[in-house]
Amino acid sequence: MLAACFTLVCLIKCLCGFDYTTNIFAAVAVPFIYYGLRRGVTLRAIAARVLGYGALSVVAFLAAIALQIMQFSFVQRDTNNSLSSFLTEVRRRTLSNGEGISSRYDDAVLNLLHRLHVSTVHDPGIERWLVPMRPLLRYFRYLSMGAVTVRLPFRPLQLPIGLFVAGFLVAFFIWRQRSKRKMTACTDRGAALMWSSLAALAISHFWIVAANGHMTHTFFNAIVFYIPFLPMAYVALSFGIASALRRVSASRVLATRSA
Amino acid sequence: MELATPRTKLSRTQFWAFLAVTFALLLGSLRWNIFRIDPAQVTENILLADCYVVPAMEFYAEGPALQRDFGEIKLLGGDGKYSPYYMQVGLQRIVFSGLSPRSSQGVDRAIPLMETLVAGASALTFTAFLAVVEMEFGLLCASLTLLLLAFSNWLVIFAPDLFWVSATFSCPSSWRGSWATRRAPGISAVCSPHASPLSA
């Protein structure tokens, strides 16, 4: 019953558009990892559940594609042309490196090099290397975009996405160094949160890799970092702050009692 | 390193009050941008929805039900000819068409209400997520997370958009996660410091 409901929700999402489906479907792994670790479920069992639900989301995806094809066949009655253009569009959006209609990242790098007194004579040779670099340059552009804006009295404070990504990775590394503990079948909620947030960070990159061509739309695709990494990063940050405040409060109480 | 710290549990009434406040705050931020998050960026992106994706009568545009024609946007082919920009989406169009009155003025009036509905669905999804956060990590952690979500630039941009229906982005995982919490009380009984390590 639960699995059927999940599949239906995934189908509804696909029929409202195929954007970000890799992240949306894979995000279900995050609660499975968190609760799996908390309940002492083995990693193998967690992986099995994630794969099971992953298979259901693929079923939903294929059902949505089948409905589109049925529409081409029975409503539009234009199977050959429409199907080929459909597949061409899918290939262009997923496998191309994007930026087919713009070279602004190339121009930005060349401008920087010109400012550093690199001669324009070398531009053709440099441009050849810049084309495969476009996804990387776009990725750094996304990291520089705002994730959270706090409107302070004098000016708005914008915290970029990269700050949360880098901050979480640093926090995770420090936590791992200090804990010196293997990932166990039964962990505390902080540890389960850290592992599931790391999974969320990896999942947020699925669409960036799978639909590289689509990431050319830099004016709205930063949302991929919210599916599902940033909400998990917010929880991790809030949990860290809340834990620190509780510890300070507890130590004050102890100090007062001992005095 | 043990990150967990003890916390006090909310009563049932307090918990539901927290959820009501959470929903109201998120709805205010996601639908009406009450915190005035990055207005320049919001305006730039809403432009897409207002000008191209959801012109009023596009709800009743002729054509296949599961596709949307971008209307003013055309694709330029290699032969120099323009072709319509169809997208393989449309369930939202079917739903919105069913909800809104069948006239241009009626659709114009219905759009703000449907934007509220869509943003409300997003707010509800995140409320379910925050309910889980409260149950697992406590009120303080959930409140801080709520503020960060309410201040999130891109959630504010996407939430009221009739094209994206962003509630569907986090619905599967949030819903599944919320359901998993129902079986959470047994967690501490299972955990022990001597649990066998798994392959890291």
Interface residues (C-beta under 8 A of the other chain):
Chain A: L2 C5 F6 V9 C10 I12 K13 L15 C16 G17 F18 D19 Y20 N23 I24 F25 A27 V28 V30 P31 F32 Y34 Y35 R38 R39 G40 T42 L43 Y53 S57 L67 Q68 Q71 V75 Q76 F86 M145 G146 A147 V148 T149 V150 R151 P156 Q158 W175 R178 S179 R181 K182 M183 T184 A185 C186 T187 D188 R189 G190 A191 L193 M194 F219 F220 A222 I223 F225 Y226 I227 P228 L230 P231 Y234 V235 L237 S238 F239 G240 I241 A242 S243 L245 R246 R247 A250
Chain B: M1 E2 L3 A4 T5 P6 R7 F35 R36 I37 D38 Q41 E44 N45 L48 P64 A65 L66 Q67 M87 Q88 V89 G90 L91 Q92 F126 F129 V132 V133 E136 F137 G138 L140 C141 A142 S143 L144 T145 L148 L149 F151 S152 N153 W154 L155 I157 F158 F163 W164 V165 S166 T168 F169 S170 C171 P172 S173 W175 R176 G177 W179 A180 T181 R183 A184 G186 I187 V190 C191 S192 A195 S196 P197 L198 S199 A200
